[in-house]
Amino acid sequence: MADAKTEKQKVKENTDKLEEGLKELFDRDLPVYQLHEDGSEILIRERRQVTEYEGIFGIEKADWENEKSLLALQEELSEGRANKKAQLLYGDSDKYGIYQLKDIPEMRQFCFTGTESLKRMAFVLANTLQQESWDGRFSRDNKTWAAEFYKI
């Protein structure tokens, strides 16, 4: 008796997984078909048709192969992006990343510039600190940094 219940539970779990997989394929705009015993097939046009039909489903082989290839490529790109981002953030190389931000008010506080522009700003800042080393508004660390920077 316990074995029969366990088998029913397994069938239910597998059916639920299959149904979720079919819904996912449908949501990804893949053509999924209801396959009937008489050899006919009906294209599923609404998500509810997956749960209402208790028969066999099918998908064209070419569509399935294309989907598998697309998923593999997306996974590869995702891993590559994640790896590149991790190397950029935590690696010890002299690299920097380029990010495109949406043009919205919350992002206008950020300023991105090229390497040469950053070097020019550092040069101006260091020379300002060198010229005004007497000014108490600048920290000792900043003054030390400026003193080691190229002097005019």
Phi, psi and omega in degrees: 000317180295324179294321180296319179294319179297318179296319178297320179296319179296316179298316179299314179299315179295320178296317178297318178297317179298316180298316179297319178297319178295319177298319179296317177298316178299315180297334179272013177064030173271141179287113178251138184241146166275127179256129184251158183300332181279004179092355179278162178219146180234128178290130178284125182250343180227146183300325182296337180295336178292316184280332183282331184270132183252015181261209183264145179247160178212163177218145180298141182301316181297319178296319179295315179298317178298319180295316178299318179296317179297315180296320178296318179295317178298319179295317179297316179295320180297314179296319179297316179296315180297318180295315179298318180295318179297318178297320180295314184283323188242355181284174181249023181267161179270070181233159174221158183255158178242125179237142176257126181254151177294148179273076179231156184307323182295335183265354184287349178286343181271140178232124179243141183212167181281169182298316181297321178295321178296320178297318179296318179296318179297319179299312180296315180297314180299317180292326175297315179294324178293319182289330183242044183295340179286342186290124183286355181284343184262137182287162178298319178300317179294320179294321178297314177302315182294323181294329179278346181283161181304131179265147177285000000 
